[in-house]
Amino acid sequence: MSDIERVRRKLESVQALEGTQANWSGISYAMRPPIEPMKLAQLERQHGIELPDDYRAFLLEIGNGGAGPGYGLYGLEAALEERGPGVWGLSDPFIPPASTADWIDVRAPGMLLIHYNGCAYYDGLVVTGPARGTTWSYVEVAPGWVPMVRGELVDADGKPFELQGDYQAWYDVMLLEVNRPRRTSFLEWYEAWLDSVIRANRPKSEA
């Protein structure tokens, strides 16, 4: 089974939970129709980018926005509009911050805003630069953008990292080179959300 097909099946399971207690946010789990290939190619040319393969496949085969965390997944046109004009464009490379000593604006170069969490928090997908294809979350403290990760983080000595209330230390550990392989792709990020919704609707005995 392909990654896209697995995500499609999980999305169908989530959509069956529409209106249940698991849908606590009240955001619809409906998905908009897929984007037309010619429209997608036109937008890529217009912005001088080539979208990561998994995100591109999602837009073409599953849907152009809709069901997602927070206030839902932006369609590509809405994502481009939400970003708006700025000093940098999507074709400019995103250079990841090295630590919380850095600061990167929400409209960072190469960063496509794909989802709004409310209270000025966003999730984004890097479309240009060395971190291309990875998902990041925008926070209102330095460094601004932090990578979304899976699995357990390790510190600079390779030992398991335990969060003890110091979010700055957590962000710094996320940015360590040793944790780069733990950064998530678009489909990994989206599938993790699907899994969380499915898990929330299981009886406590099965959770």
C-alpha positions in Angstrom: 0.0 0.0 0.0 1.4 3.4 -0.9 1.7 6.2 1.6 -1.0 8.2 -0.1 -3.4 5.3 -0.1 -2.7 4.6 3.6 -3.4 8.3 4.4 -6.6 8.2 2.3 -7.9 5.2 4.3 -7.1 6.9 7.6 -8.8 10.1 6.4 -11.9 8.1 5.6 -11.9 6.7 9.1 -11.6 10.2 10.5 -14.4 11.5 8.3 -16.7 8.8 9.8 -16.2 10.5 13.1 -17.8 13.8 11.9 -20.1 15.0 14.6 -18.8 12.6 17.3 -17.2 13.6 20.6 -13.8 13.0 18.9 -14.5 16.0 16.7 -14.2 18.3 19.7 -12.9 21.3 17.7 -16.1 21.4 15.6 -13.9 21.8 12.4 -15.3 19.8 9.5 -13.4 16.7 8.4 -14.6 17.3 4.8 -11.9 17.6 2.2 -12.0 19.9 -0.8 -11.6 18.4 -4.3 -8.1 17.8 -5.6 -6.4 20.6 -7.4 -6.2 20.5 -11.2 -2.8 19.5 -12.4 -2.6 22.5 -14.8 -3.5 24.9 -11.9 -0.9 23.4 -9.7 1.8 23.6 -12.3 0.8 27.3 -13.0 1.1 28.2 -9.3 4.5 26.5 -9.1 5.8 28.4 -12.1 4.3 31.7 -10.8 6.2 31.4 -7.5 9.3 29.8 -8.9 9.0 26.6 -6.8 8.6 22.9 -7.1 6.5 21.5 -4.3 7.7 18.5 -2.3 6.5 15.2 -3.9 4.3 14.0 -1.0 2.5 17.4 -0.6 2.1 17.6 -4.4 0.6 14.1 -4.5 -1.7 15.0 -1.6 -3.1 18.0 -3.4 -3.6 16.1 -6.6 -5.0 12.8 -5.3 -6.6 13.5 -1.9 -7.7 17.2 -1.7 -6.7 20.8 -1.9 -7.3 21.7 1.7 -9.9 20.8 4.3 -9.7 18.3 7.1 -6.7 19.0 9.3 -5.7 20.1 12.8 -6.7 23.4 14.3 -8.7 25.4 11.8 -8.1 22.9 9.0 -5.6 22.5 6.2 -5.2 25.4 3.8 -5.8 24.8 0.1 -2.7 25.8 -1.9 -4.3 29.1 -3.2 -5.3 30.0 0.4 -1.8 29.1 1.7 -0.2 31.4 -0.8 -2.7 34.2 0.0 -2.1 33.8 3.7 1.6 34.2 3.3 1.1 37.5 1.4 3.8 39.8 0.2 7.1 40.1 2.2 10.8 40.7 1.9 11.4 37.1 0.9 9.6 34.8 -1.5 8.9 31.1 -1.6 11.7 30.6 -4.1 14.3 32.0 -1.6 15.8 29.2 0.5 14.7 28.6 4.0 17.8 28.5 6.3 16.9 26.7 9.5 17.8 28.5 12.7 20.8 27.1 14.6 19.4 27.8 18.0 17.0 30.0 20.0 19.6 32.7 19.6 18.2 33.1 16.1 15.0 34.7 15.0 13.0 33.8 11.8 9.9 35.7 10.9 6.6 33.9 10.2 6.9 34.9 6.5 10.3 33.2 6.2 11.9 32.6 2.9 10.9 29.2 1.4 8.2 28.6 4.0 4.6 27.8 2.9 2.0 28.3 5.6 -0.2 25.2 5.5 -2.3 25.4 8.6 -3.4 27.9 11.2 -3.6 26.9 14.9 -5.0 30.1 16.2 -3.4 32.8 18.4 -0.7 33.5 15.7 0.5 29.9 15.6 1.1 28.3 12.3 2.4 25.1 10.8 4.5 25.4 7.6 6.1 23.3 4.9 9.6 24.2 3.6 9.5 24.2 -0.2 13.0 25.6 -0.9 16.4 25.2 0.7 18.3 22.5 2.7 15.3 21.7 4.9 13.0 21.3 1.9 10.1 18.9 2.5 10.1 19.1 6.3 7.3 20.6 8.4 7.8 23.4 11.0 5.7 25.1 13.6 5.7 28.8 14.2 5.9 30.0 17.8 5.9 33.6 19.1 9.3 33.3 20.8 12.8 32.8 19.5 13.6 31.1 17.1 10.2 31.7 15.6 10.2 28.5 13.5 10.9 25.1 15.1 10.9 21.7 13.3 8.1 19.2 13.8 9.6 15.9 15.0 8.7 12.3 15.6 10.0 9.9 18.2 12.2 10.7 21.1 14.7 13.6 21.0 18.3 13.3 22.2 20.6 16.0 23.6 24.0 17.1 22.3 25.5 14.0 24.1 23.1 11.6 22.4 21.2 11.0 25.6 17.4 11.0 25.8 16.0 14.5 26.3 13.4 15.1 29.0 11.4 18.3 28.9 11.3 19.9 32.4 9.3 23.0 31.6 12.0 24.8 29.8 10.6 25.3 26.3 13.7 27.2 25.2 15.8 24.1 25.9 13.3 22.0 24.1 13.5 24.2 21.0 17.3 24.2 21.1 17.3 20.4 21.2 14.9 20.2 18.3 17.3 22.2 16.2 20.4 20.0 17.0 21.9 18.3 13.9 21.6 14.9 15.7 17.8 15.3 15.7 17.5 16.3 12.0 16.4 12.7 11.0 13.4 13.0 13.3 12.0 15.9 11.4 8.7 15.1 9.7 7.6 15.3 6.1 4.2 16.7 5.1 2.6 13.2 5.0 4.1 12.2 8.3 2.8 15.3 9.9 -0.7 14.9 8.5 -0.8 11.2 9.2 0.2 11.9 12.9 -2.9 14.2 13.1 -5.2 11.5 11.6 -3.8 9.0 14.1 -4.5 11.4 17.0 -8.1 11.8 16.0 -8.6 8.0 15.6 -6.9 7.4 18.9 -9.1 10.0 20.7 -12.3 8.1 19.7 -11.2 4.7 20.9 -12.7 3.4 24.1 -10.3 4.0 27.1 -9.8 0.2 27.4 -8.3 0.2 23.9 -6.4 3.5 24.0 
